[in-house]
Amino acid sequence: MVYSAYSATSVVNEKMNFPITIKAVVIDLDGTLLHTAPDLAHAAELMMAELGKPCPSLETIQTYIGNGVSRLVKRVLTGEMDAEPDAELFERALPIYQKHYGEHVSLHSRPFPGVVEGLEAFKKMGLHVACITNKAEQFTVPLLKDTGLFDYFELILSGDTLPKRKPDPLPLLHACEKFGIKPGELLLIGDSLNDTQAARAAGCAVFCVPYGYNRGRSVTELDLDAVVQSLAEAGKLIKKAA
């Protein structure tokens, strides 16, 4: 796929005609809307201390984010992306992590630059706006409320809202059904392989931000339609379909 510079900050797929016309935008949470890594890592530190084990660094834990808390805990315990820890250890560790993360879910988490401006722009355009995340609802809702973003969204789908989550296309297709639109009229903005795979499977356009949690790899390696430096920048590449 060939990419070129669209503006001073955006890199776009040359096969796409910009601005693209859409009716809805759905946005990932961790690494796209909010910088949540410090709080996720803090909970991991408290968990590992309680278990009497050394904890990976913040930089390492940041590469573990994106597949929900259970997988994050497994990665912290094993130091590997897809390994399975001792079952008994995991059963002890998970509720410890959930307790600590629930208590500190928004201690340091903040919107990335351009997020509020982008959300305001999407609303001004008259687009439907949703948040789709793999984070469990028990953490998603208080986090969005504490950071002042909750009221921007008509629809919020967490990792345990539906039977399947990203990279499965089900959450995106569910959003299309709720908004009464076709997949081609929806844009997903995310930060990782999970997002691009879900969008492509659903038949949606997808932009990625470069500052998020894509397992430590550049989003330019992914199958996407544009790399945008912020949600505010994404607003320059879209317009509402008639």
C-alpha positions as protocol buffer text, in pm:
chain_id: "A"
residue {
  index: 1
  type: MET
  ca { x: 0 y: 0 z: 0 }
}
residue {
  index: 2
  type: VAL
  ca { x: 137 y: 343 z: -96 }
}
residue {
  index: 3
  type: TYR
  ca { x: 117 y: 634 z: 145 }
}
residue {
  index: 4
  type: SER
  ca { x: 185 y: 1003 z: 96 }
}
residue {
  index: 5
  type: ALA
  ca { x: 178 y: 1319 z: 303 }
}
residue {
  index: 6
  type: TYR
  ca { x: -167 y: 1483 z: 307 }
}
residue {
  index: 7
  type: SER
  ca { x: -74 y: 1775 z: 529 }
}
residue {
  index: 8
  type: ALA
  ca { x: 210 y: 1868 z: 757 }
}
residue {
  index: 9
  type: THR
  ca { x: 118 y: 1589 z: 997 }
}
residue {
  index: 10
  type: SER
  ca { x: -102 y: 1328 z: 828 }
}
residue {
  index: 11
  type: VAL
  ca { x: 12 y: 1034 z: 614 }
}
residue {
  index: 12
  type: VAL
  ca { x: -263 y: 886 z: 399 }
}
residue {
  index: 13
  type: ASN
  ca { x: -335 y: 596 z: 167 }
}
residue {
  index: 14
  type: GLU
  ca { x: -303 y: 730 z: -189 }
}
residue {
  index: 15
  type: LYS
  ca { x: -588 y: 504 z: -305 }
}
residue {
  index: 16
  type: MET
  ca { x: -836 y: 693 z: -83 }
}
residue {
  index: 17
  type: ASN
  ca { x: -1005 y: 1020 z: -178 }
}
residue {
  index: 18
  type: PHE
  ca { x: -981 y: 1267 z: 109 }
}
residue {
  index: 19
  type: PRO
  ca { x: -1170 y: 1396 z: 288 }
}
residue {
  index: 20
  type: ILE
  ca { x: -1364 y: 1070 z: 320 }
}
residue {
  index: 21
  type: THR
  ca { x: -1741 y: 1086 z: 376 }
}
residue {
  index: 22
  type: ILE
  ca { x: -1878 y: 909 z: 684 }
}
residue {
  index: 23
  type: LYS
  ca { x: -2177 y: 918 z: 918 }
}
residue {
  index: 24
  type: ALA
  ca { x: -2015 y: 785 z: 1237 }
}
residue {
  index: 25
  type: VAL
  ca { x: -1677 y: 767 z: 1406 }
}
residue {
  index: 26
  type: VAL
  ca { x: -1584 y: 511 z: 1670 }
}
residue {
  index: 27
  type: ILE
  ca { x: -1275 y: 558 z: 1881 }
}
residue {
  index: 28
  type: ASP
  ca { x: -1055 y: 324 z: 2081 }
}
residue {
  index: 29
  type: LEU
  ca { x: -988 y: 409 z: 2446 }
}
residue {
  index: 30
  type: ASP
  ca { x: -642 y: 305 z: 2572 }
}
residue {
  index: 31
  type: GLY
  ca { x: -368 y: 468 z: 2368 }
}
residue {
  index: 32
  type: THR
  ca { x: -609 y: 664 z: 2147 }
}
residue {
  index: 33
  type: LEU
  ca { x: -837 y: 870 z: 2369 }
}
residue {
  index: 34
  type: LEU
  ca { x: -650 y: 836 z: 2696 }
}
residue {
  index: 35
  type: HIS
  ca { x: -293 y: 781 z: 2814 }
}
residue {
  index: 36
  type: THR
  ca { x: -380 y: 505 z: 3062 }
}
residue {
  index: 37
  type: ALA
  ca { x: -45 y: 325 z: 3077 }
}
residue {
  index: 38
  type: PRO
  ca { x: 71 y: 489 z: 3405 }
}
residue {
  index: 39
  type: ASP
  ca { x: -237 y: 365 z: 3594 }
}
residue {
  index: 40
  type: LEU
  ca { x: -230 y: 22 z: 3432 }
}
residue {
  index: 41
  type: ALA
  ca { x: 138 y: -10 z: 3523 }
}
residue {
  index: 42
  type: HIS
  ca { x: 80 y: 118 z: 3877 }
}
residue {
  index: 43
  type: ALA
  ca { x: -180 y: -153 z: 3937 }
}
residue {
  index: 44
  type: ALA
  ca { x: 67 y: -411 z: 3802 }
}
residue {
  index: 45
  type: GLU
  ca { x: 335 y: -287 z: 4040 }
}
residue {
  index: 46
  type: LEU
  ca { x: 98 y: -318 z: 4337 }
}
residue {
  index: 47
  type: MET
  ca { x: -11 y: -666 z: 4223 }
}
residue {
  index: 48
  type: MET
  ca { x: 342 y: -796 z: 4180 }
}
residue {
  index: 49
  type: ALA
  ca { x: 449 y: -648 z: 4513 }
}
residue {
  index: 50
  type: GLU
  ca { x: 161 y: -828 z: 4682 }
}
residue {
  index: 51
  type: LEU
  ca { x: 267 y: -1150 z: 4508 }
}
residue {
  index: 52
  type: GLY
  ca { x: 631 y: -1095 z: 4607 }
}
residue {
  index: 53
  type: LYS
  ca { x: 752 y: -1079 z: 4246 }
}
residue {
  index: 54
  type: PRO
  ca { x: 948 y: -822 z: 4044 }
}
residue {
  index: 55
  type: CYS
  ca { x: 744 y: -606 z: 3808 }
}
residue {
  index: 56
  type: PRO
  ca { x: 827 y: -517 z: 3446 }
}
residue {
  index: 57
  type: SER
  ca { x: 900 y: -154 z: 3362 }
}
residue {
  index: 58
  type: LEU
  ca { x: 638 y: 99 z: 3251 }
}
residue {
  index: 59
  type: GLU
  ca { x: 784 y: 85 z: 2900 }
}
residue {
  index: 60
  type: THR
  ca { x: 741 y: -292 z: 2887 }
}
residue {
  index: 61
  type: ILE
  ca { x: 390 y: -288 z: 3033 }
}
residue {
  index: 62
  type: GLN
  ca { x: 291 y: -30 z: 2774 }
}
residue {
  index: 63
  type: THR
  ca { x: 360 y: -293 z: 2505 }
}
residue {
  index: 64
  type: TYR
  ca { x: 129 y: -536 z: 2689 }
}
residue {
  index: 65
  type: ILE
  ca { x: -181 y: -312 z: 2663 }
}
residue {
  index: 66
  type: GLY
  ca { x: -466 y: -373 z: 2420 }
}
residue {
  index: 67
  type: ASN
  ca { x: -625 y: -712 z: 2479 }
}
residue {
  index: 68
  type: GLY
  ca { x: -800 y: -654 z: 2809 }
}
residue {
  index: 69
  type: VAL
  ca { x: -697 y: -685 z: 3172 }
}
residue {
  index: 70
  type: SER
  ca { x: -679 y: -1066 z: 3181 }
}
residue {
  index: 71
  type: ARG
  ca { x: -423 y: -1081 z: 2900 }
}
residue {
  index: 72
  type: LEU
  ca { x: -233 y: -787 z: 3050 }
}
residue {
  index: 73
  type: VAL
  ca { x: -203 y: -971 z: 3381 }
}
residue {
  index: 74
  type: LYS
  ca { x: -83 y: -1286 z: 3202 }
}
residue {
  index: 75
  type: ARG
  ca { x: 183 y: -1085 z: 3018 }
}
residue {
  index: 76
  type: VAL
  ca { x: 301 y: -918 z: 3337 }
}
residue {
  index: 77
  type: LEU
  ca { x: 324 y: -1256 z: 3511 }
}
residue {
  index: 78
  type: THR
  ca { x: 509 y: -1432 z: 3228 }
}
residue {
  index: 79
  type: GLY
  ca { x: 700 y: -1152 z: 3058 }
}
residue {
  index: 80
  type: GLU
  ca { x: 570 y: -1281 z: 2723 }
}
residue {
  index: 81
  type: MET
  ca { x: 291 y: -1171 z: 2491 }
}
residue {
  index: 82
  type: ASP
  ca { x: 106 y: -1500 z: 2450 }
}
residue {
  index: 83
  type: ALA
  ca { x: 232 y: -1731 z: 2724 }
}
residue {
  index: 84
  type: GLU
  ca { x: 6 y: -1882 z: 2989 }
}
residue {
  index: 85
  type: PRO
  ca { x: 113 y: -1842 z: 3353 }
}
residue {
  index: 86
  type: ASP
  ca { x: 63 y: -2106 z: 3621 }
}
residue {
  index: 87
  type: ALA
  ca { x: -315 y: -2136 z: 3656 }
}
residue {
  index: 88
  type: GLU
  ca { x: -317 y: -2107 z: 4035 }
}
residue {
  index: 89
  type: LEU
  ca { x: -94 y: -1799 z: 4024 }
}
residue {
  index: 90
  type: PHE
  ca { x: -317 y: -1633 z: 3766 }
}
residue {
  index: 91
  type: GLU
  ca { x: -629 y: -1705 z: 3970 }
}
residue {
  index: 92
  type: ARG
  ca { x: -467 y: -1529 z: 4265 }
}
residue {
  index: 93
  type: ALA
  ca { x: -323 y: -1244 z: 4061 }
}
residue {
  index: 94
  type: LEU
  ca { x: -625 y: -1134 z: 3855 }
}
residue {
  index: 95
  type: PRO
  ca { x: -852 y: -1020 z: 4141 }
}
residue {
  index: 96
  type: ILE
  ca { x: -556 y: -844 z: 4304 }
}
residue {
  index: 97
  type: TYR
  ca { x: -493 y: -651 z: 3984 }
}
residue {
  index: 98
  type: GLN
  ca { x: -862 y: -571 z: 3937 }
}
residue {
  index: 99
  type: LYS
  ca { x: -884 y: -439 z: 4291 }
}
residue {
  index: 100
  type: HIS
  ca { x: -583 y: -210 z: 4258 }
}
residue {
  index: 101
  type: TYR
  ca { x: -674 y: -89 z: 3909 }
}
residue {
  index: 102
  type: GLY
  ca { x: -1031 y: -18 z: 4015 }
}
residue {
  index: 103
  type: GLU
  ca { x: -901 y: 194 z: 4301 }
}
residue {
  index: 104
  type: HIS
  ca { x: -660 y: 390 z: 4080 }
}
residue {
  index: 105
  type: VAL
  ca { x: -828 y: 376 z: 3738 }
}
residue {
  index: 106
  type: SER
  ca { x: -796 y: 749 z: 3669 }
}
residue {
  index: 107
  type: LEU
  ca { x: -519 y: 859 z: 3904 }
}
residue {
  index: 108
  type: HIS
  ca { x: -282 y: 960 z: 3624 }
}
residue {
  index: 109
  type: SER
  ca { x: -485 y: 884 z: 3307 }
}
residue {
  index: 110
  type: ARG
  ca { x: -546 y: 1188 z: 3088 }
}
residue {
  index: 111
  type: PRO
  ca { x: -672 y: 1263 z: 2734 }
}
residue {
  index: 112
  type: PHE
  ca { x: -400 y: 1286 z: 2471 }
}
residue {
  index: 113
  type: PRO
  ca { x: -347 y: 1626 z: 2305 }
}
residue {
  index: 114
  type: GLY
  ca { x: -614 y: 1701 z: 2046 }
}
residue {
  index: 115
  type: VAL
  ca { x: -867 y: 1452 z: 2184 }
}
residue {
  index: 116
  type: VAL
  ca { x: -1120 y: 1699 z: 2321 }
}
residue {
  index: 117
  type: GLU
  ca { x: -1080 y: 1923 z: 2015 }
}
residue {
  index: 118
  type: GLY
  ca { x: -1138 y: 1624 z: 1787 }
}
residue {
  index: 119
  type: LEU
  ca { x: -1447 y: 1508 z: 1976 }
}
residue {
  index: 120
  type: GLU
  ca { x: -1590 y: 1859 z: 1962 }
}
residue {
  index: 121
  type: ALA
  ca { x: -1525 y: 1870 z: 1587 }
}
residue {
  index: 122
  type: PHE
  ca { x: -1698 y: 1536 z: 1530 }
}
residue {
  index: 123
  type: LYS
  ca { x: -2002 y: 1652 z: 1723 }
}
residue {
  index: 124
  type: LYS
  ca { x: -2009 y: 1983 z: 1534 }
}
residue {
  index: 125
  type: MET
  ca { x: -2011 y: 1788 z: 1206 }
}
residue {
  index: 126
  type: GLY
  ca { x: -2318 y: 1601 z: 1326 }
}
residue {
  index: 127
  type: LEU
  ca { x: -2149 y: 1261 z: 1328 }
}
residue {
  index: 128
  type: HIS
  ca { x: -2251 y: 973 z: 1552 }
}
residue {
  index: 129
  type: VAL
  ca { x: -1966 y: 918 z: 1801 }
}
residue {
  index: 130
  type: ALA
  ca { x: -1892 y: 596 z: 1992 }
}
residue {
  index: 131
  type: CYS
  ca { x: -1615 y: 454 z: 2207 }
}
residue {
  index: 132
  type: ILE
  ca { x: -1523 y: 89 z: 2149 }
}
residue {
  index: 133
  type: THR
  ca { x: -1267 y: -65 z: 2381 }
}
residue {
  index: 134
  type: ASN
  ca { x: -1150 y: -406 z: 2500 }
}
residue {
  index: 135
  type: LYS
  ca { x: -1140 y: -272 z: 2856 }
}
residue {
  index: 136
  type: ALA
  ca { x: -1406 y: -415 z: 3090 }
}
residue {
  index: 137
  type: GLU
  ca { x: -1709 y: -195 z: 3159 }
}
residue {
  index: 138
  type: GLN
  ca { x: -1627 y: -175 z: 3530 }
}
residue {
  index: 139
  type: PHE
  ca { x: -1318 y: 26 z: 3437 }
}
residue {
  index: 140
  type: THR
  ca { x: -1435 y: 193 z: 3115 }
}
residue {
  index: 141
  type: VAL
  ca { x: -1729 y: 388 z: 3255 }
}
residue {
  index: 142
  type: PRO
  ca { x: -1558 y: 543 z: 3561 }
}
residue {
  index: 143
  type: LEU
  ca { x: -1249 y: 620 z: 3355 }
}
residue {
  index: 144
  type: LEU
  ca { x: -1445 y: 809 z: 3090 }
}
residue {
  index: 145
  type: LYS
  ca { x: -1648 y: 989 z: 3355 }
}
residue {
  index: 146
  type: ASP
  ca { x: -1345 y: 1084 z: 3565 }
}
residue {
  index: 147
  type: THR
  ca { x: -1163 y: 1227 z: 3262 }
}
residue {
  index: 148
  type: GLY
  ca { x: -1464 y: 1425 z: 3138 }
}
residue {
  index: 149
  type: LEU
  ca { x: -1514 y: 1230 z: 2813 }
}
residue {
  index: 150
  type: PHE
  ca { x: -1821 y: 1020 z: 2895 }
}
residue {
  index: 151
  type: ASP
  ca { x: -2084 y: 1262 z: 2761 }
}
residue {
  index: 152
  type: TYR
  ca { x: -1926 y: 1285 z: 2416 }
}
residue {
  index: 153
  type: PHE
  ca { x: -2038 y: 932 z: 2326 }
}
residue {
  index: 154
  type: GLU
  ca { x: -2379 y: 812 z: 2211 }
}
residue {
  index: 155
  type: LEU
  ca { x: -2259 y: 454 z: 2245 }
}
residue {
  index: 156
  type: ILE
  ca { x: -1993 y: 291 z: 2460 }
}
residue {
  index: 157
  type: LEU
  ca { x: -1899 y: -73 z: 2398 }
}
residue {
  index: 158
  type: SER
  ca { x: -1660 y: -233 z: 2645 }
}
residue {
  index: 159
  type: GLY
  ca { x: -1471 y: -560 z: 2615 }
}
residue {
  index: 160
  type: ASP
  ca { x: -1745 y: -747 z: 2800 }
}
residue {
  index: 161
  type: THR
  ca { x: -2049 y: -576 z: 2641 }
}
residue {
  index: 162
  type: LEU
  ca { x: -2079 y: -822 z: 2353 }
}
residue {
  index: 163
  type: PRO
  ca { x: -1984 y: -1191 z: 2306 }
}
residue {
  index: 164
  type: LYS
  ca { x: -1678 y: -1089 z: 2100 }
}
residue {
  index: 165
  type: ARG
  ca { x: -1440 y: -795 z: 2105 }
}
residue {
  index: 166
  type: LYS
  ca { x: -1177 y: -644 z: 1875 }
}
residue {
  index: 167
  type: PRO
  ca { x: -1010 y: -769 z: 1657 }
}
residue {
  index: 168
  type: ASP
  ca { x: -1343 y: -940 z: 1585 }
}
residue {
  index: 169
  type: PRO
  ca { x: -1564 y: -707 z: 1375 }
}
residue {
  index: 170
  type: LEU
  ca { x: -1873 y: -763 z: 1592 }
}
residue {
  index: 171
  type: PRO
  ca { x: -1844 y: -440 z: 1797 }
}
residue {
  index: 172
  type: LEU
  ca { x: -1811 y: -230 z: 1482 }
}
residue {
  index: 173
  type: LEU
  ca { x: -2101 y: -405 z: 1311 }
}
residue {
  index: 174
  type: HIS
  ca { x: -2307 y: -361 z: 1629 }
}
residue {
  index: 175
  type: ALA
  ca { x: -2233 y: 13 z: 1621 }
}
residue {
  index: 176
  type: CYS
  ca { x: -2340 y: 29 z: 1255 }
}
residue {
  index: 177
  type: GLU
  ca { x: -2668 y: -142 z: 1345 }
}
residue {
  index: 178
  type: LYS
  ca { x: -2728 y: 95 z: 1637 }
}
residue {
  index: 179
  type: PHE
  ca { x: -2664 y: 400 z: 1420 }
}
residue {
  index: 180
  type: GLY
  ca { x: -2854 y: 263 z: 1121 }
}
residue {
  index: 181
  type: ILE
  ca { x: -2559 y: 295 z: 883 }
}
residue {
  index: 182
  type: LYS
  ca { x: -2351 y: 76 z: 653 }
}
residue {
  index: 183
  type: PRO
  ca { x: -1995 y: -29 z: 750 }
}
residue {
  index: 184
  type: GLY
  ca { x: -1858 y: 188 z: 470 }
}
residue {
  index: 185
  type: GLU
  ca { x: -2008 y: 491 z: 645 }
}
residue {
  index: 186
  type: LEU
  ca { x: -1816 y: 431 z: 968 }
}
residue {
  index: 187
  type: LEU
  ca { x: -1459 y: 530 z: 1058 }
}
residue {
  index: 188
  type: LEU
  ca { x: -1261 y: 364 z: 1338 }
}
residue {
  index: 189
  type: ILE
  ca { x: -979 y: 563 z: 1496 }
}
residue {
  index: 190
  type: GLY
  ca { x: -741 y: 348 z: 1698 }
}
residue {
  index: 191
  type: ASP
  ca { x: -378 y: 283 z: 1777 }
}
residue {
  index: 192
  type: SER
  ca { x: -311 y: -86 z: 1717 }
}
residue {
  index: 193
  type: LEU
  ca { x: -332 y: -403 z: 1513 }
}
residue {
  index: 194
  type: ASN
  ca { x: -654 y: -496 z: 1697 }
}
residue {
  index: 195
  type: ASP
  ca { x: -819 y: -186 z: 1554 }
}
residue {
  index: 196
  type: THR
  ca { x: -704 y: -226 z: 1195 }
}
residue {
  index: 197
  type: GLN
  ca { x: -798 y: -595 z: 1187 }
}
residue {
  index: 198
  type: ALA
  ca { x: -1145 y: -523 z: 1326 }
}
residue {
  index: 199
  type: ALA
  ca { x: -1204 y: -241 z: 1079 }
}
residue {
  index: 200
  type: ARG
  ca { x: -1091 y: -439 z: 777 }
}
residue {
  index: 201
  type: ALA
  ca { x: -1302 y: -738 z: 881 }
}
residue {
  index: 202
  type: ALA
  ca { x: -1605 y: -514 z: 920 }
}
residue {
  index: 203
  type: GLY
  ca { x: -1547 y: -320 z: 600 }
}
residue {
  index: 204
  type: CYS
  ca { x: -1483 y: 14 z: 774 }
}
residue {
  index: 205
  type: ALA
  ca { x: -1224 y: 284 z: 716 }
}
residue {
  index: 206
  type: VAL
  ca { x: -954 y: 307 z: 981 }
}
residue {
  index: 207
  type: PHE
  ca { x: -713 y: 577 z: 1095 }
}
residue {
  index: 208
  type: CYS
  ca { x: -444 y: 524 z: 1358 }
}
residue {
  index: 209
  type: VAL
  ca { x: -261 y: 762 z: 1589 }
}
residue {
  index: 210
  type: PRO
  ca { x: 115 y: 703 z: 1626 }
}
residue {
  index: 211
  type: TYR
  ca { x: 141 y: 771 z: 2000 }
}
residue {
  index: 212
  type: GLY
  ca { x: -51 y: 470 z: 2135 }
}
residue {
  index: 213
  type: TYR
  ca { x: 8 y: 113 z: 2245 }
}
residue {
  index: 214
  type: ASN
  ca { x: 74 y: -100 z: 1936 }
}
residue {
  index: 215
  type: ARG
  ca { x: 294 y: -353 z: 2117 }
}
residue {
  index: 216
  type: GLY
  ca { x: 591 y: -120 z: 2071 }
}
residue {
  index: 217
  type: ARG
  ca { x: 569 y: -126 z: 1690 }
}
residue {
  index: 218
  type: SER
  ca { x: 502 y: 159 z: 1447 }
}
residue {
  index: 219
  type: VAL
  ca { x: 145 y: 188 z: 1318 }
}
residue {
  index: 220
  type: THR
  ca { x: 286 y: 260 z: 972 }
}
residue {
  index: 221
  type: GLU
  ca { x: 331 y: -117 z: 940 }
}
residue {
  index: 222
  type: LEU
  ca { x: -46 y: -171 z: 965 }
}
residue {
  index: 223
  type: ASP
  ca { x: -315 y: -193 z: 698 }
}
residue {
  index: 224
  type: LEU
  ca { x: -484 y: 144 z: 746 }
}
residue {
  index: 225
  type: ASP
  ca { x: -613 y: 445 z: 559 }
}
residue {
  index: 226
  type: ALA
  ca { x: -428 y: 723 z: 740 }
}
residue {
  index: 227
  type: VAL
  ca { x: -190 y: 794 z: 1024 }
}
residue {
  index: 228
  type: VAL
  ca { x: -306 y: 1108 z: 1207 }
}
residue {
  index: 229
  type: GLN
  ca { x: -115 y: 1286 z: 1480 }
}
residue {
  index: 230
  type: SER
  ca { x: -431 y: 1354 z: 1681 }
}
residue {
  index: 231
  type: LEU
  ca { x: -809 y: 1327 z: 1678 }
}
residue {
  index: 232
  type: ALA
  ca { x: -818 y: 1696 z: 1590 }
}
residue {
  index: 233
  type: GLU
  ca { x: -605 y: 1617 z: 1284 }
}
residue {
  index: 234
  type: ALA
  ca { x: -843 y: 1332 z: 1192 }
}
residue {
  index: 235
  type: GLY
  ca { x: -1123 y: 1586 z: 1170 }
}
residue {
  index: 236
  type: LYS
  ca { x: -949 y: 1746 z: 871 }
}
residue {
  index: 237
  type: LEU
  ca { x: -964 y: 1420 z: 674 }
}
residue {
  index: 238
  type: ILE
  ca { x: -1337 y: 1353 z: 705 }
}
residue {
  index: 239
  type: LYS
  ca { x: -1672 y: 1511 z: 633 }
}
residue {
  index: 240
  type: LYS
  ca { x: -2028 y: 1407 z: 704 }
}
residue {
  index: 241
  type: ALA
  ca { x: -2199 y: 1210 z: 432 }
}
residue {
  index: 242
  type: ALA
  ca { x: -2519 y: 1363 z: 299 }
}
